[in-house]
Amino acid sequence: MVSTGRPARLLAAEELARWEEDGYLVLKGVLDRAEVRDLRGRVERAATDYRDGPRVGRAHEGATGNREDLRVKNVVSLSDCLDELLDLDPVYRRAVALAGPYLQVCGTEIILRHPRPTPALAMHLDGGAALSRMMTVPGAPVSHVKALYFLTATPGPGTGNMTVVPGSHRIPLPRTGEGFSTHPARARERELVVDAGDVVLFPWNLWHSVGPNNTTTTRVSAVVWYSQLWARPVDYAQIEAHVLDRMTPRRRLLLGGIADAIPSTYYLPAADDYLPTMLAGLPLDAPELAPYVDDRDSHDWRDGAPA
Ligand SMILES: O=C(O)CCC(=O)C(=O)O
């Protein structure tokens, strides 16, 4: 390959253009067939263990939009099946490009969507009444970005597809439910056709839903949800020590396991190895990283630098 002399970007220019215009990215072939088969097996076993287990309380129950589907939250506390996805490079590097490196994993989920003739989940934004009204301007880091891993394909319409309204991330949320359902942008609704091993990356404020699954196959998927370290996690208050113990240093940081953490550490992480750990394996001269790599001093609150 001929070198352009320009530093490698974490997010290709065409991907950035798609993200800005459509509000989501489909990353093709993140997992190969063998990886999909292995991960799907482990996810299905974790789902069965959960379904057949005590299911005490609601801590692990996510909104499915219907009674039949299964959505298990805070999966890392129940199973190690998603551990490798937490900072899987092709996805993690794009999350860093979009949100910056002061990241956490605010949620981990597995979702089983069974055959059904009607839509599984209504059109919505993530994050509830407060977050769903937040917007970003082009080029600014996002607060939350979700990676939805497809472990089975949705090869055509009516196969349990994720449905999106392209460009809706730039539309202020209508004030009423009726305004939302009748918004002219809804005419652009599109069912995403994906292969097993593909990943859809999207922010909280993309309007999205789940269509009917007229096949005989259960759609199996997994979610790794990233957010800014300073935002509270969605799936947990604190990850248990025995879970953090099995994680690599970066995955531990991503799950809030920051040594000598006092509450403000999540706002100004000061440990010398914080950024090197978060950025290990990424090209440090990538243009998206320049603001962070150059900005160490403003984060060193111990030296009395401005807070
Ligand atoms: O199951 C899906 O395709 C989408 C789930 C969803 O709406 C979400 O993760 O916010």
The ligand as an SDF file (V2000), in Angstrom:
LIG
                    3D

 10  9  0  0  0  0  0  0  0  0999 V2000
  -32.9280   -5.4030   19.5590 O   0  0  0  0  0  0  0  0  0  0  0  0
  -32.6710   -4.4820   18.7980 C   0  0  0  0  0  0  0  0  0  0  0  0
  -32.5020   -4.6170   17.5840 O   0  0  0  0  0  0  0  0  0  0  0  0
  -32.5130   -3.0740   19.2710 C   0  0  0  0  0  0  0  0  0  0  0  0
  -32.5530   -2.9950   20.7300 C   0  0  0  0  0  0  0  0  0  0  0  0
  -32.6720   -1.5830   21.1340 C   0  0  0  0  0  0  0  0  0  0  0  0
  -33.6190   -0.9340   20.8410 O   0  0  0  0  0  0  0  0  0  0  0  0
  -31.6080   -0.9760   21.8830 C   0  0  0  0  0  0  0  0  0  0  0  0
  -30.6110   -1.6360   22.2020 O   0  0  0  0  0  0  0  0  0  0  0  0
  -31.7320    0.2170   22.2120 O   0  0  0  0  0  0  0  0  0  0  0  0
  1  2  2  0
  2  3  1  0
  2  4  1  0
  4  5  1  0
  5  6  1  0
  6  7  2  0
  6  8  1  0
  8  9  2  0
  8 10  1  0
M  END
$$$$
